[in-house]
Every structure is written in structure tokens, then in C-alpha cells.
Amino acid sequence: MEEEFPKEQMILSRALFVRFQNMVYEICGISLANTKRTMLSVRLLRRLRALNLSSFEDYLNLLESLNRSDDELQAFLNVVTTNKTDFYRENYHFEFLKNHVLPELQTSRKISVGVPLHIWSAGCSSGEEPYTIAMEVAEVLGAINGRFEILATDISTKVLHSAIQGIYSEQEIMPIPQPQKYKYLMHGAGEQKGFYRFVPEIRKHITFGRMNFVADDYGIPQRMHVIFCRNVLIYFDAETRHAILQKLCAQLTARGYLFLGHSESIKPNNFRLEKISPTIYRRLH
Ligand SMILES: C[S@@+](CC[C@H](N)C(=O)[O-])C[C@H]1O[C@@H](n2cnc3c(N)ncnc32)[C@H](O)[C@@H]1O
């Protein structure tokens, strides 16, 4: 596969890498470290092959000539983003949600039969995070009668497409506990053998959508009781992180919870938050 590109043309030159870095930063705020030159080169080669282009420079010139809504810019973002995720990743967050957050919201009557629970999985990748949330909330509120709505957003249309399907391999569903597998997953048959799909009673609680964290206005009318924004902020510089966190916190209800990834602790006072644990924060008022 790789033969059509001479070896010396398979890695971006420093100068071209800087131009790609600037373009990525401008479109989606991601700061690509200088150490990512080889990684980016390998990912971009996929687009060069798909478009039958013979150099990175041709591809960059093409991207620079396109308007922002062009499909190729989306295809570019789909290869540039890192989408690693897992079911039950950092499981203590789901335990905390189930054992502390939901009882607190019920006791304070912030959620009830008439007021649904609203959760946002911001940077949801291929769906493992919002489906894990849905399964764990269903354990408390019930999948069929429970009133909860999960918004799940990402900038990559490729991962969103998989997430909407809600179909996963045997290997991918391994972290899901057996009782939840039994209740919330359907076996595939025929060509789908070895694959599993979430039951409609779980899928109906999740709405997927494309959203760019660096957009001025997220366009989400609903305030959230809980926001998961995990393993996302690591891709941004301090200034971009600050701006994103301000917008996320504005989207939280008073006393709403924000969950971050394990390496993303923040200064809570900057955002009217209090720290509950190194990765769990609550909006003050
Ligand atoms: C490493 S995944 C984290 C997935 C999940 N939250 C987890 O912790 O398992 C990071 C996700 O953030 C998304 N992302 C990166 N930059 C973004 C942006 N500017 N706007 C929206 N999503 C973005 C990526 O597409 C990717 O799917």
C-alpha cells in the first residue's frame, strides 16, 4: 500500500507540519504538539490516497482553497482527531453518578416525573461514554419509564456515525458488566454475528449531534444537570481550555456536576465551581 509514496515523502516536512498545525488550531482549537509530526503524516496519507494526490503540499493547498463547509474539511477533521474511548472508562465517575449525583437530584427534587434529567457527553467519540451513562442511569431510573435525556456531541462525523448505529464488537463490549449486557444489548445474527446493538429502550435516551468546542455559541438551549467532558481538554492550549470551560460551566444548572478526564484537573474558582474530587466539580450557584 505504501509503495506509491517514496519514503522521504511519507513524513511531513517541518515547514508543512507548521502549516497543518495552524490550520487544525484555527478550525477546531486542537494544539498538535511538535512530537505528532509522524502521527499526522500517517493519518494524512489516508486522505492523499483517497484523493489520489501525490504530495502533502497539494493536499494543504486544496484544504486552504475550500470553504469551511466543504466535505473534505470534515474528512480532514475526522483523521486529525484522536477518538480513543471505552465503555466504563474511569468507572468511578459512573459509580459517583449513580450513588451520589442521582440520589441528590432526586432528594432535592431537581429531577422528578415532570422534570427530566439532562446529561451531556461532550466529546462523546464513538458512543461508549453516552451508552455507559445511559445504562447506569437506567439502573436507577429505569430504561423504559425513566425520564432522562443524554445529549452526545463530537466534532468527528465518522465517530458520530458509529455512535448512532450503536453496534459494537464482542471485544468492544468486554468492559460492560454481565447484567447490563444481558439487559441492554441484543445479539446480532447472520452477517452481524459477533456484534451487539443497544436495545431501543437505551438508544431512545441519547441524541447525537456534531458540535465544535471552539464555536462561539454551542446553540444548546437546555441547561445540564451533569456534563461529562473527559479526555478532551488535553488537546487544547490553556487559553482555549479556559474559553471552553467557561462555556461548559454556563451550560450547567446551579449545583450541576462536571466530570473531567483523569489528567485534566482545573482551578475551580476560575469557573464558579467547587472541587469534589480531582476530576469531579460542582457548580456553586
Ligand atoms: C479521546 S476522545 C474522548 C472520548 C470520551 N470522552 C472518553 O473519555 O472516552 C476525544 C474526543 O474529542 C473530540 N474533539 C476534539 N476536538 C474537538 C472539538 N474542537 N470539538 C468537539 N469535539 C472535539 C474528538 O473528536 C474525540 O472524539
The ligand as an SDF file (V2000), in Angstrom:
LIG
                    3D

 27 29  0  0  0  0  0  0  0  0999 V2000
  -10.1020   10.9080   23.3150 C   0  0  0  0  0  0  0  0  0  0  0  0
  -11.7750   11.1750   22.8280 S   0  0  0  0  0  0  0  0  0  0  0  0
  -12.5930   11.1060   24.4030 C   0  0  0  0  0  0  0  0  0  0  0  0
  -13.8600   10.3160   24.3490 C   0  0  0  0  0  0  0  0  0  0  0  0
  -14.6070   10.1430   25.6680 C   0  0  0  0  0  0  0  0  0  0  0  0
  -14.9880   11.4290   26.2170 N   0  0  0  0  0  0  0  0  0  0  0  0
  -13.7910    9.3550   26.6430 C   0  0  0  0  0  0  0  0  0  0  0  0
  -13.2720    9.9250   27.6080 O   0  0  0  0  0  0  0  0  0  0  0  0
  -13.6670    8.1430   26.4800 O   0  0  0  0  0  0  0  0  0  0  0  0
  -11.7780   12.9430   22.4730 C   0  0  0  0  0  0  0  0  0  0  0  0
  -12.8980   13.3610   21.5450 C   0  0  0  0  0  0  0  0  0  0  0  0
  -12.9430   14.7900   21.4840 O   0  0  0  0  0  0  0  0  0  0  0  0
  -13.3260   15.1590   20.1710 C   0  0  0  0  0  0  0  0  0  0  0  0
  -12.9080   16.5340   19.8650 N   0  0  0  0  0  0  0  0  0  0  0  0
  -11.6550   17.0060   19.6670 C   0  0  0  0  0  0  0  0  0  0  0  0
  -11.6760   18.3060   19.3570 N   0  0  0  0  0  0  0  0  0  0  0  0
  -12.9690   18.6810   19.3590 C   0  0  0  0  0  0  0  0  0  0  0  0
  -13.6360   19.9180   19.1030 C   0  0  0  0  0  0  0  0  0  0  0  0
  -12.9720   21.0340   18.7830 N   0  0  0  0  0  0  0  0  0  0  0  0
  -14.9710   19.9390   19.2110 N   0  0  0  0  0  0  0  0  0  0  0  0
  -15.6690   18.8240   19.5420 C   0  0  0  0  0  0  0  0  0  0  0  0
  -15.1000   17.6200   19.7830 N   0  0  0  0  0  0  0  0  0  0  0  0
  -13.7610   17.5670   19.6920 C   0  0  0  0  0  0  0  0  0  0  0  0
  -12.6190   14.1340   19.2820 C   0  0  0  0  0  0  0  0  0  0  0  0
  -13.2170   14.0100   18.0040 O   0  0  0  0  0  0  0  0  0  0  0  0
  -12.7100   12.8600   20.1280 C   0  0  0  0  0  0  0  0  0  0  0  0
  -13.7380   12.0080   19.7260 O   0  0  0  0  0  0  0  0  0  0  0  0
  1  2  1  0
  2  3  1  0
  2 10  1  0
  3  4  1  0
  4  5  1  0
  5  6  1  0
  5  7  1  0
  7  8  2  0
  7  9  1  0
 10 11  1  0
 11 12  1  0
 11 26  1  0
 12 13  1  0
 13 14  1  0
 13 24  1  0
 14 15  1  0
 14 23  1  0
 15 16  2  0
 16 17  1  0
 17 18  1  0
 17 23  2  0
 18 19  1  0
 18 20  2  0
 20 21  1  0
 21 22  2  0
 22 23  1  0
 24 25  1  0
 24 26  1  0
 26 27  1  0
M  CHG  2   2   1   9  -1
M  END
$$$$
